[in-house]
């Protein structure tokens, strides 16, 4: 399920992901989505849109207020947490590959960031995403071979872009497998002669 198909925007999903990590108020979520923050470098969201997303998520029953805190210099801040329904929908969304390569730079990368912040494995999503793109990759290769003139330039661009995506996803899987092997090696008892 992509962001658009779910009835929630990508901003809604990202804010829900942050609130599901730990209860927080809109100002704290907005700091995480500032352009100089790690997550904000992938998906930057201005503070008013963070508050709008929280209102939308609350209206959908995906977050709920848990307490009010005094603001350092301004008004009181309402702290929200994800509801059970919010956590369930978020988990499903995080596990779903994106439908189109143009969504990789934003939606898929956000999913990887949110999963990594939770110390969740990335390889499963990377594998599902690779499977999702196999038919598209084959079609793009055929299209590039058959294209001429300006269409060939666009077709070539698409082939190279999907190739870069594929290599990145394969590297994510390989990194995780290597980490698992290293962890198993470190955990194995040392043999004595």
N, C-alpha and C positions, 0 to 999 in steps of 0.2 A: 504494500500500500504506500503510494507516494504521498508527499505532503498534500498536494492538491486534491488527490482522490479521497483523502480522509476527512475533508471539511475543515481541516486546520491548516494554517499557513506554516511555512518553515519556521518563521519566528515563533509561532505558538508552540511548535514541537520543541524548539531549543529552550524556550522559557520553561516549559513543562519538564524537560530534562534536567534543567538546573534546580528547579523546585523539588524534583524527585530525589536529587542527590542529598539534599538537606533542606529543611524549612528555611525560607529566606524571604525578605521583602523585595519589592521591585527595585529599589536603589542598589541593593547587593547584586541582583541579577543583571542590572544594567552595567555595573562595573565589569562583570564577567564578559559582557558583550561589547565593551568599548574596543575601538580599533587597535589599541595597544595591548589588549589582553590576548592570551593564547586562543581562546575560543572566538573572540572578536576578530581575530585575523582571518578566520574562516567565514564567519557570518556576523557582521557588525550590525547592531540594532540600537538606534537612539532611545534614550530613556522614555520618551512619551510612548513609543511603540511597545516597549517592554510592559508598561502599565496597561496599555490597551490589550496586550496579549493576556496578561493576568486576569483582566476583567472578562475576556472571552473564555478563558479556561475555567474561571469560576462559574460563569453562566452555563458552561457545558458540564459542570459537575466533575471536572478533572482536578481542580485544586480547591482548597478550602482554607479560610483563615484559622489560625491557631492562637495568635496572641497579637498584642500591639506593643511596640517598643517606642520609647521616646527618641525622637530624632536628635542628632548631635546639635544641629543649628536650626532645624526646621520643624515641620509638623511631625506628629506621631506617625510611625510606619507600621503597617499591618504585615505580619509574617504569615506566609502561606506554606502549606504542605500539599503534596500530591495525595489525592484520594486513592482508594484501592482501584477504582475504575481508571483513574489517570495513570497509575503505575502499570496496570495491565495493558492499556492501549499503548503506552510508551514502549514497553518491552516488545510488543508485536511490531510496532513501527521500526524500532531499532534493528530488528532481525530481518527486515525486508529489503531486498536490493532495490535500486532505483530502476526506473523503466527506460531511461534514455541517457546516453553519454553526456549530454549537456547538464544533467543533474549531478554528475560525479563531483564537480568542483565545489558544489555547495552542499546539497543534501547528503550525499554519501560521505563526504569528508566530515560533515557535522556528526553523522552517525558514528564514524570511527572515533572522533574526538570524544563524544559522550560515552561510548563504550570504554575507551582507554581510561577516561577519568574514573570509571567504576572498576577498573582492573578486570574488565571482562575480555575474553578472547576476541580477536578480530578476524581470525582465519575463517570461521564459519561464514560470516557475512561476505568476506572476500571471495570465498568459493562459490557462494550462491550468486554473487554478482558476476563472476566469470561465466557461470552457466547461463545466466540471463543474456549475456552479450554474445554468446557463441553464434546463434543464428544471424544476429546483426552483423557480426564481423565477417561471416561468409558472404552475406549480401553486399556489404561495402566493398569487399575484395572484387566480387564479380562486377559491381558497378564501376569501379575504378578501371578495370580492364576494358570495359565497353565504352567508357566515356571519351569524349573528344572535346577539344577547345576549352572554353572556360569551365565547362562542367567537369572536365578531368582535373582541373586544379582543385575544385571543391571536393571531388571524390577522393583525390590523393590526400587532401587535408584530413578528411574524415577517417581514412584508413590509418594514417599516421597517428591521429588522436586516439583512436580506439586501441591501437597497438601500444601506445604509451600507457593507457589505462590498464590494459591487460598485463603489461610488465610490472606495473606498480602493484596491482592486486596479487600477482604471483609472488612478488617480493614480500608482501605482507604475510602471505601464507608461509613462505620459506623462513622468514624471520621468526615467526611463532613456533614453527617446527624446530628450528635450531635452538630456541630458548627452552623448549620442552626437553630436548635431548640434553642440553647443558644442565638443566635442573635435575634430571634423572641421574646424570653422571655425578653431580655433587652430592646427591642424596644416597648414592650407592655406598655401602660400607667398603672401606679400603681392605683389599686382600693382603694377607701377610704371607711371606714365604717361609 
